[in-house]
Amino acid sequence: MSAPREDMLRAAAGLRSEGRFTEALRVLDGLAQAHPRFSRLHQERSQCLLHLGDGPGAIAALNEALRCNPALPACWDMLARLLDHVGDAAGAAQARQRAERLTQLPREIVIANALHADGDHTRAAAILRDYLARDEGNLGAAHLLARVLMENPKGEAEAERILRALVSRDGTFLDARFDLSVLLLRRQEPGEARLHAEVLLRHQPTNRNWRKQYAAASVALGDHAAVIDLYAELLADIPAEGPEAAELHLFRGNALKTVGRLDDAVAAYHAALSAQPGYAVAWFSLANLKTVRFSPADVAQMEQLHAAQGTADMDRVYLNFALAKAAEDAGDFARAWHHFERGNALRRRASTYCPATTQQRAKAIAKAQGPALFARRQGWGHHDPAPIFVVGLPRSGSTLVEQILASHPAVEGTHELTTMGRIAVELCGSDPACGLPQMPEALAALTRAQAAQLGERYIAETRIHRRLGRPFFVDKMPNNFWHLGLIQLILPRATIIDVRREPVSCALANLRQLFGTTNQEFTYGVDHIAGHMHAYLAAMEHWDEALPRRVLRVHYEDLVTDLESEVRRLLTHCGLPFDPACLTFHRTQRSVRTPSAEQVRQPLNRAGIERVADYAPYLGPLRAALGDAVTRYRSLSHAA
């Protein structure tokens, strides 16, 4: 709970008790700017307005309070009396019914629910734990505790245990099953999340929230074609304008883009803007297609929205990246660079990434997972050769390599899987400042049997992403380069490919790309990108020493200049015969989710390499920060 928030509320209540109602409202206005969903400020506002004789304003304030927090009996009671006064008998009866329903619940549950709605999760959890100690069979209290715990990543594991117990105890406890599905999807377990959504829909096929949850889980599984019509059906049942319509059009556009239906995706994004003209993420999504050129009118609309006083910081981030794309297309690279810098600076303000911590954790990995660790564990793990791990920095060409491999009849592309990262977190923890393992030495404590079990688990958990029945599959999670020691111990026959791109070109591509709100947080500034690239090169040099000739190094520039030779080398390393389909990878009909989606649907060209020349006047600080990385990245010592 925010102490200043409570202090301001007490100050407003004190002014009201002194009859200084206008001053109290000014305090509440300031409080609302920082905490617009704080229900009790709206409750306090209603009392001030009532004292000033503004009955309609008081009713509006009470409705806002209850919209934010429906667990306020006093608000419902006061609303009922005011609606009676203005002759709204039906509304008053409904409000009175809600108040009576709350009074029938245990007082602790009502208080905890109200605290939860206002964001005071710590106090809500404490009240619920105390109550459950006296009434452990109260399913509603346990469910509410799980919901409170879900608000904090540290509480998610306990919330999952509670929700599983509730669903196991009562299979018809649908709200608990829905929350379990939501939590599993958040914890990157989309397969089980969708199974729960399917159960929910068998009970209530038309429930909109459950249909949306099924769609979200399907997208996470890479099943984008399945949701295109579903989103259209959901859109058919609501007004054409408004936030929900905009969001559904956006989601549908994303799915259409992923399956390669670009014209339909463009139409969906424009529909999102029609539903909500200030929907900045839709402008960014159009830009992120890489194929759309904005008109002067489009640019004017985006600039107007960017300048508007109430535009949120994240919306300004989206708009800066879209405006940068428009400037690039116009050949105005100075203006494009300006927008990229502004967008990255805004995004960096909300980031928790710490480059110094990354360096420390990287050194700890190298120290704990040296050659001796693997020499003493030869032959450990699960010996399935199916996985092909493609690792490296984002925007290095890893999606291209995946597309080439997935064009082979023996290989299936499965996108960026999170399974190995989750196993690493379970074993070694995760530093919140950089996401790297906190205890890399934990690998040394694994037994031979545990290593085999973890390898089998990886194969089992990734099976849901393999729909074509091919013997090999690509796991293209770039950040898995931190986990090569774990991969070696649990999947010793897996193939590992490290894809690289000339550092200035790669760093520039990262600066020009806005990733998801929680992904690749090192990409929002020259110094962070350069530091991360040095850490990556040091990590790969370590793996080359600890696991000699285990990793194949592929350079993006070599693919561009001599595709066939590089493809043959790539397939030989994977133990696969040459297939000419790999040379026409751009014709492969498969979903592609990464920012490189449209590039890999085109024949290879030098546009990405030559982009550096367009921004040459602005890259001096980047080149200086990269230092010897511009030559060191070509090192092939001990690589396959």
ABEGO torsion letter per residue (X at the ends): XBAAAAAAAAAAAAAAAAGBAAAAAAAAAAAAAABAABAAAAAAAAAAAAAAGBAAAAAAAAAAAAAABAABAAAAAAAAAAAAAAGBAAAAAAAAAAAAAAAABBAAAAAAAAAAAAGBAAAAAAAAAAAAAABAABAAAAAAAAAAAAABAAAAAAAAAAAAAAAAABAABAAAAAAAAAAAAAAGBAAAAAAAAAAAAAABAABAAAAAAAAAAAAAAGBAAAAAAAAAAAAAABBABEAAAAAAAAAAAAAAAAAGBAAAAAAAAAAAAAABAABAAAAAAAAAAGABBBBAAAAAAAAAAAABAABBAAAAAAAAAAAAAAAAAAGBAAAAAAAAAAAAAAAAAABABBAAAAAAAAAAAAAABBAAAAAAABGBEBABAABBBBBEBBGAGAAAAAAAAAABAABBBAEBBAAAAAAAAAAAEBBAAAGBBABAAAAAABBAAAAAAAAAAAAAAAAAABAAGBABBBBBBAAAAAAAAAAAAABAABBBBBBBBBAAAAAAAAAABBBBAABGAAAABAAAAAAAAAAAAAAAAAAAAABBGABBBBBAAAAAABAAAAAAAAAAAAGBBBBAAAAAAAABBBBBABAAAAAAABBBBAAAAAAAAAAAAAAAAAAAAAEAAAAAAABABGBX
